[in-house]
C-alpha cells in the first residue's frame, strides 16, 4: 500500500543497504517524510513490528502503517565502545530498544541522543527526534522527554 | 506444545569424534580444517569411509560451496554415495542427523562443523586477503545467509550480538545482580580450558582481570565474548545396535528438542525468559527420563556470557533472575570453578569463551570424551554418565540435548 508521495524508486535510492519488500517499504517511505509508521490492525487495533501484511493477533489482512506519537521509554540499551561502522555517529554510542507508548511490548530500535550515557536507565521516558544530515537519514532517534 | 513422545530415546549413538587444531590463525581453508576433523572422526569410529551414507556439513543451505559443506566434503573425502545430506549450524546439526539415523534415512552419519575467524570480527582477519575475498563474495561461513554489516536502525536487531548486551543490562538492573556473576562463568571456563590441551586460550585469569578487561558493549567486556578462531570438529553417529560392534564405548542420544518463540526477527521484541532456549528445554524435559538433578555435565551456550545465563536458567537450574544466588552457592573458590548444586560441572572443555568459537559443536565432542572416560589434561570428571546441552542463539537453532553413557 502507498502512504506518502515518494515513488518506490525514490525509496530504493534512499536506502541502498536495506532489504525493501512490499511489506516494509511504507515504513521507509515514512522515514523520508519524518513519520514513524508502525503497522496497526484496522480490525483489532494491534500494533506490530516488523511490518507484516497479516495481523498476528486476529489474522486480519487490513493492516495500515500508522504514525505513532513518538513517546516511549527505554526498555533495552547498550553502550557500544567498538564494533560495526557507524556513519554519522562516534563511539561510544548508545543504542536502545525503545518501548513505544502505543502498546506494551511494541519496541523500536534507535540511537539515544542528547543525554549523558550515565544518565540512561531502563524506564527513562523518551521522545522521538529526527536526526538530519546523517548518512542514511533522516534517522529516527530518541532523546529524554522534555516534560 | 509438544507431547512427551520420545521414540528415539537411546536409539542413536555417537561412535566417533575428531578435530582439527583450534588456533587464532591457521593459514588453512575451512574445507581443509573440516576434512582433517572428518578423517579423524571416521578413523576414531573404526569404520570404512564407504560406510558413511549421510553427511551434515557446515553452513545453511545445501548449495554452500568453497567451504566445508556437504557438496565439498563428499567429493573431497571420496565418498561414493550418500542417502541423506544437508548442512547446518549451531546445535541443530545433531538434531537433524539423529533424526535421520533414527528414521533409517542413513545408517552412519558424519557431522562436520568448521569455523574461520572473519574480517568483521578481527583486525588481523581483515588483513588476510583470503578471508577478505571470501567475505566480499558472500562465501564467509560466519553468518550464513545473513549480512555481516548493519544496514539500518529501522531494520531492528537481526542476528546481532548487540541485543545480548542490552538484555544483560536489563537483567543486572532488574534483579540487582553484579557483573561478577558473568565473571564467574568466564573464569570457570578459562579454568577448565587451562586443563584442555586443545583450547585456544589456556592462561587462567582473576576476577580483577575480568572486571578490568576492555569494555566492548556495556555491560560486556572482552572476556564476556567468545573467542574467534579457526577450527573444525566432526562426529560419526549410528544406530545403537551398530554401535555395540564398534571399538568405542557408545554415547547415546537420550533426548533432544529444538525451540522457537514468537519474536518475528527483531531481537528487541524479545522478553527475557520467553526466548527460544526456554521453549527447547521445556520440551526436552517432557521427553527425557533423565532430569536436571541427574546431570553430571552441563554445556550452556557461551557465545556471550548472557547466553550462558539464559541457557542455564532455561534449563531450570534457577528461576528467572535467581541465577546469582545459585552461582554463589555453587562457586568453589579453591578450584575457581562452578559446580551447580554440588554435582553438575559446567563447560569442562572451556567452552566457546576459551576452548574456542565453533558454534557449540566442541561441547558435544568434549562430553563424548568425558562420558567415555577419555578426557585429557587431568580434567576427566570421575564417573560422569550424563551430559546436558543448550546450544544456540536465543532466536534460531537452540538445541536442547541429553547424552547418556553406561
Interface residues (C-beta under 8 A of the other chain):
Chain A: X15 X17 X18 X19 X27 X28 X31 X48 X49 X50 X52 X56 X75 X76 X77 X78 X79 X80 X81 X82 X83 X84 X85 X95 X96 X97 X105 X107 X108 X109 X110 X111 X121 X122 X136 X139 X140
Chain B: X120 X149 X150 X151 X152 X153 X154 X155 X156 X157 X162 X163 X165 X166 X167 X169 X170 X173 X174 X214 X215 X216 X217 X218 X219 X220 X262 X264 X265 X266 X268 X269 X271
